[in-house]
Amino acid sequence: MTKMKLVLTTAAMIAIIPMAAMAANENNVGSCGLGPKLFAGQKGVVPQLGATFVNGSLSAHNTFGISSGTSGCTQDGLVTSNFKTAMYIDGNRSKLAQDMSKGSGESLESLAQLIGVKDADKITFYQVTKENFAKIFVGEQASAEQIALGLKQVLAANSTLAQYTAEI
């Protein structure tokens, strides 16, 4: 029985480590992993505990997210979330590709709104995405995260549009 207690205590401590690491973050949940995505926009103890529990119980998913640069995780040590942008791209991939290739359209307008492009910068946004379409949509099999990364790189290279990369 003592051996069983030791195993259970060890397992509990291992499970707590990811939760403790997340609790050290400024907002107690960070933005990396599935937990913050499920509880996005919610405030209070319950959503924070929920996000922490989800991330703690899915530590293999978080490890994959960090090592692959997905699920809002990056490999440069900066924790960000491009979940909403990637979800939008994934759900509107075909229409967005069409609109971006011609530099106008409803889905491209919606993407601009999603990342906060100001009205004064939208013409530049449309033109730059059209001119760099091949850098953004890097192939038919590109994931939404890869497309978002391509978009982020293209916008970062433009002095007017670089300010919007934080929202991607």
C-alpha distance (Angstrom), angle and dihedral (degrees) to the residues before:
residue distance angle dihedral
M1 . . .
T2 3.81 . .
K3 3.79 90.1 .
M4 3.83 89.2 52.7
K5 3.82 90.9 51.8
L6 3.79 90.0 50.8
V7 3.81 91.7 50.7
L8 3.82 92.3 47.3
T9 3.80 92.7 46.4
T10 3.80 91.1 49.0
A11 3.80 91.4 48.4
A12 3.81 90.9 48.9
M13 3.80 91.7 50.3
I14 3.81 91.6 49.7
A15 3.80 89.9 50.2
I16 3.80 91.4 50.1
I17 3.82 95.3 52.8
P18 3.84 95.6 76.4
M19 3.80 90.0 44.9
A20 3.78 92.3 50.4
A21 3.78 90.6 48.9
M22 3.77 90.6 52.6
A23 3.80 91.9 46.8
A24 3.79 87.9 59.2
N25 3.81 90.0 63.6
E26 3.77 118.5 98.2
N27 3.80 94.9 -109.3
N28 3.81 95.8 30.2
V29 3.80 93.6 -119.8
G30 3.80 108.9 53.8
S31 3.76 115.0 -161.2
C32 3.77 102.2 -94.7
G33 3.78 120.9 105.3
L34 3.76 136.5 16.8
G35 3.84 97.8 -64.7
P36 3.82 97.5 71.6
K37 3.81 89.7 45.6
L38 3.79 92.8 55.6
F39 3.81 92.5 47.6
A40 3.84 98.9 35.2
G41 3.80 114.1 152.5
Q42 3.80 95.1 12.1
K43 3.79 121.4 119.8
G44 3.75 132.4 -159.3
V45 3.76 141.1 54.6
V46 3.81 97.8 -64.6
P47 3.84 96.6 55.9
Q48 3.81 90.7 43.6
L49 3.79 91.5 50.9
G50 3.80 90.1 44.9
A51 3.81 92.7 51.7
T52 3.79 91.0 45.2
F53 3.81 91.5 48.8
V54 3.81 92.4 49.1
N55 3.80 92.2 49.0
G56 3.81 92.6 42.9
S57 3.78 93.2 50.2
L58 3.80 92.2 45.1
S59 3.78 98.3 46.3
A60 3.81 91.2 140.4
H61 3.82 88.3 58.4
N62 3.81 90.5 50.6
T63 3.78 91.4 48.1
F64 3.79 89.1 52.6
G65 3.82 90.3 46.7
I66 3.79 92.5 53.0
S67 3.80 95.0 43.4
S68 3.82 93.5 46.0
G69 3.80 98.7 35.5
T70 3.83 94.2 -120.0
S71 3.84 135.7 118.8
G72 3.78 91.8 48.6
C73 3.81 91.9 -54.8
T74 3.76 124.6 124.1
Q75 3.77 131.1 -164.5
D76 3.80 94.6 -134.1
G77 3.80 94.5 73.7
L78 3.81 93.4 -104.9
V79 3.79 112.9 120.6
T80 3.80 111.2 -144.6
S81 3.78 138.5 151.5
N82 3.76 125.0 -128.9
F83 3.77 91.2 159.1
K84 3.81 96.8 117.5
T85 3.79 93.1 46.4
A86 3.81 92.6 46.2
M87 3.82 90.7 47.4
Y88 3.80 90.7 50.7
I89 3.80 91.9 48.0
D90 3.79 91.7 47.2
G91 3.80 93.2 50.0
N92 3.81 94.4 44.9
R93 3.79 102.2 31.5
S94 3.84 99.3 129.4
K95 3.79 97.0 42.8
L96 3.80 92.1 41.9
A97 3.81 90.7 51.2
Q98 3.81 90.3 51.6
D99 3.79 93.5 46.7
M100 3.78 94.1 44.6
S101 3.80 92.6 49.0
K102 3.81 90.1 56.9
G103 3.82 96.1 35.9
S104 3.81 97.8 -120.9
G105 3.76 143.4 62.1
E106 3.76 145.3 102.3
S107 3.81 97.7 -79.7
L108 3.81 92.0 49.3
E109 3.81 89.2 49.3
S110 3.81 89.5 50.6
L111 3.80 91.1 50.4
A112 3.80 89.8 50.7
Q113 3.80 89.9 52.0
L114 3.81 92.1 46.4
I115 3.79 92.7 56.6
G116 3.80 93.1 40.2
V117 3.80 102.3 -110.4
K118 3.81 108.1 176.3
D119 3.80 118.0 -124.8
A120 3.81 90.2 -113.5
D121 3.83 90.2 58.4
K122 3.80 100.1 42.4
I123 3.81 96.8 91.9
T124 3.80 89.0 53.1
F125 3.81 90.1 46.2
Y126 3.80 92.1 52.3
Q127 3.81 92.7 46.5
V128 3.80 95.1 46.2
T129 3.81 93.4 48.0
K130 3.81 90.3 48.5
E131 3.81 93.2 48.9
N132 3.81 91.7 46.9
F133 3.79 98.4 39.0
A134 3.83 92.8 124.8
K135 3.80 91.2 52.3
I136 3.81 91.6 50.9
F137 3.80 100.4 41.2
V138 3.79 96.5 42.1
G139 3.79 94.7 180.0
E140 3.77 143.2 -28.9
Q141 3.80 91.6 -88.1
A142 3.82 95.6 48.9
S143 3.79 113.7 130.3
A144 3.78 121.9 -124.4
E145 3.80 88.1 -108.4
Q146 3.82 91.0 54.0
I147 3.80 90.9 49.4
A148 3.81 90.5 48.3
L149 3.80 89.8 49.6
G150 3.81 90.7 50.1
L151 3.80 89.9 49.9
K152 3.78 90.9 48.7
Q153 3.81 92.2 51.0
V154 3.81 92.5 48.1
L155 3.80 92.6 49.2
A156 3.82 92.0 45.2
A157 3.81 89.2 57.5
N158 3.82 91.1 57.3
S159 3.81 116.0 76.8
T160 3.82 93.0 -148.3
L161 3.80 96.2 46.4
A162 3.81 101.2 36.4
Q163 3.80 90.3 91.7
Y164 3.82 90.1 69.1
T165 3.80 96.9 58.2
A166 3.80 92.3 89.4
E167 3.81 89.4 68.0
I168 3.79 94.8 54.3
